[in-house]
């Protein structure tokens, strides 16, 4: 199938983009890498009247690091994150997530911002950003505002973005002390959609007990979410087998998977428990080994 007719705009600056969005409605879509939007338009699941292509906005294509923060421009490709050795060392969950997205073609064209804003329940970047306590800078002609990952993802394909706003950058704080992160998922085929995914970030204190943790689940609910009871269960403990089993059970209990052509509800629950154990245990081991230090 082919998309329905639409008006196409290719602004050269962020200011020009803001002006286009000021005159927009809910029937306007931003095109970044196009790896999610274009297939949806071809299937006519989405039929915007206006498409604003931000692929030429060089000011959004950047990576920067300070002592306290990693900042990612919205049009950075997932392939860039996959191949960045510094990110692989500092935030392994982020690199592991990028490496698991679809196939090399999609990773080299699809952008981090597009993956996040499309908010497909089976997209992987939202899961990891939620586990890493990321913040999203949203911009419009009315000004800028910062929204946490906890507040950004509202429902299937629905985010906190207003019709005149766009995501310009993602900020991920470096946690103090010994911290580790990990991402694990299972998908159908080599480039298929996620059946279930888990991202975890764990901080420890000197006796190697857990002082902070965030466990995010994807593909097992209407949108990504944190397994907060599972997080609480892990606090103050070491990630040993009995503890991991209880953490996994609580995460599975919090999930709301569905049955579809990809996998059944029961299968998603079964693999989710395994993935939680693997992701949390690996994040914990990385923290013990030194984490970001």
N, C-alpha and C positions, 0 to 999 in steps of 0.2 A: 504494500500500500504506500501511498504518498501523503505527505501532510496536506492539510487544507491551506488555502491561500493565507499569507500573513505579510505584514510589513516588516522589512529588515533594516536595522540600523547598526552601524559599526562606528561608535564614537572613538575618538583618538585620545581623549583625556577623561579623567575622573569627573571633572566639573561638567563636561558635556553629557556624561552618563547620568549624573544627578539630575540634570535638566530634563532628560528624556524620561526618567523615572517619575519626576514631579508631575508629568503629564500622563502618567500611566494609570492603569486599572488592574484588577485582578487577572485580566486577560493578557497581561504583559509578562513575558518570561525573559530572564537573563540567560544568555548562552555563553558558557565558558569553554569547557573542553567538548561539550556536546555528547559525551558518551552515555549519558542517561536521558537527557532531554530529547535528542534527535530520534532515538528509537521510539520513545513514547509518542512523539509527534507523528512519526510514520504510521504507527498503529492507531493513531487518532485517539489515544487515551488522554492526550492533552492537545488542545487546538487553540493556541494563543493567537490574538490578532496582531500582536507586536512582539518581535524578537529583538533584543538588544544584545549584540555580540561584544563582549568585553575582552576578546582575545588579543586586541591590540593595546591594551592598557599595561604598558611596561611598568608603571608605578606599583602595580599589584603583583608583579612577578619577582619576589625576593625572599630570601631567608636571612635572618639576622639572629645573633646570639649575644646576650650579655651575661653577667655573672648570675643573674636571677631569672632570666626569661629567654625562651625560644620563641621567635615571632616568624610566622609563615604567611606570606602574601597569598591572597585568595586564588590567584591563577597559577601558583606553583603546581606542577603535575605530580601525581602520585609516584611516577617513575623517578622524579628527582629525589623524593624522600627515600625511595627504595635503594638508591645508589649513593646516598650520602653517608660516608663512613663515620662522620662525627655524630650524626643522629643515631646511627646504629649503636654507638657506644653510650651516648647520653640517655637516649630513650628507645631502647630496643623494641618496645611494643609498637612504636610508631613506624619503625622500619619494617618490622614483621608484618604489620597491617598492610602497608603499601605493597610489599612483595606478594601478598596473597590476593590482591584485587585482580580479578578477571585474567587477562593475558597481557603480554608486553605492549601490544598495540593500544589497548585501552589505558594502560598505565602511562604510556608516553603521550597520550592526548588528554585523558581525563584529568581534571584539576581537583585539588583538595577542597576548594570552596564549592565547586559544583557538586561533589560527592556529599558534602555536608548539607547544603541547602536543598538538594532534591529530597533528602530525608526519607529515602526508601527504607523500610524496616529491615531489609537484608543488606543494606550498605554497611561497610565495615568501619569507615573513618568515624562515624558518629559514636560507635561503641568505644573506640580507643580514646577519642577526645574526651568522652565522659569519664573514663577511668583516669585520665591524666589531669583532670580538673582544669580543662581549657576554658578560655574566655574568647568571645567573638566580638570584634569591633564592627558595629553596624553603622553605616553612614547614609545620610540624605542631605538635601539642602537645608533641612531644619536643624541639622547638627549631627553629632555622633553620640552613640551610647554603647556601653559594654554589657554584654549578656553572657552569663555563665552557661556552660554546656548543660548544666542541670536544668536551666530555664529555657533553653533554646529549642529542644525537641519536644513538640507538643503532642503529635499523633502521627499516623501514617501520612507521609508526604506533607506534613504541616509543621512549620517552625514559627518562631516568634518574630520573623521578619514582617515588616509592614510593606504595603505595596510600593511605597516610594523609597524603600531602603535596599541596600545591598551589603553583603558581607565583604569587607575589605581586607581583614587580616585576622589571624588566629594567634592568640598569645597563650603559651603554655609555661607556667611557672616551674622553676626547678625547686623541688622540695629540699629542705635542709637535711643533713645527715646521710645515713645509708638508706638508699632507696633503690628498688628494683621494679621493673615492669615487664609484662609479657602479653602476647596475644596468641590465641589459639582459635581455630575454627575448623569446621568440616563443611565441605561444599560438594555439589553434585558435578562430577567430572572435573577436568583440569581448569576450565574457565567458567564453571557454572555458578549459580547464585548460592549464597550462604544458607546452609541448613540451620546452623547454630554457631554463634561466635561469642567469645569471652575475652575481655581485656581486663587486666588487673595491675594495680600499682600498690606496692607494699613498702612501708617504712618500718625500720626496726631501731631499737635502742641497744645499749651496750651488751645486755644479756641475751641479745638476739630475739627478744619477744617483740611482737608487732605493736607499734605505736600509732600507726595510721594505715588505712587501706581503703581502696576504692575498687569495687568489682562491678563491671558493666557487662550487660548481656545484650546481644543482638540477634535478630532473626527468630526470637521466641516471644514476641509480643507485638502490639500495634506500633510501637516505636522503641528505641533503645531505652534502657533504664538501669538503675543501680540495684543490686541485690543488698539492700541495707541491713536486713537481719543477718545475712551471711557475713557482712562486714563486721557487724557487732560481735558475732561469734568468734571471729579471728582475733579481735583486739586483746592485747595483753598475753597472747599465747605464742607458741612456736608452731610453725606449720608442719606438724607431724601427722601421720596417717589418720588417727582417730579424729583429729581436729579438721583435717581436710575433708573427711567423709561427711562430717556434720555441716561444714560450710557448703559443700556441694549440694547436700540434701535441702538446705534452706534456700539456696539459689534456685533449684529446680521447683521447689514449692512456690516461689514467687513468680515463676514464668507463666506465660499464657500462650503457648504455641498453638498453631492451627495445623490441620491436615490439608495438604494441597498436592499438586502433581509432583512436587519435589520430594516431599517426605511426609510421613504421618506425624500426628501430634505425639504419639507414644515414642516414636523413634527420636524426635527432637528432644524430648525430655531425657531419654536414655543417654544420648551423646552429650547433652548439655552438662550432666553431672560429671562425665569424664573430662570434658574440656575445662570446667571450673577447677577441678583438682589439678590438672596440668598447668593451667595458667597461673593459679595462685602459688603453687609449689615452685614454679620456675621464677616468678617474680620475687618470692621470698629468698630463694637461693642466690639470686643476683644481688639482692640487698645485703645478704650475709657476706658475699664476696667483695662488697665495696660499693655497689650501686654506681652513682654518678661520680664518686670520688676516684 
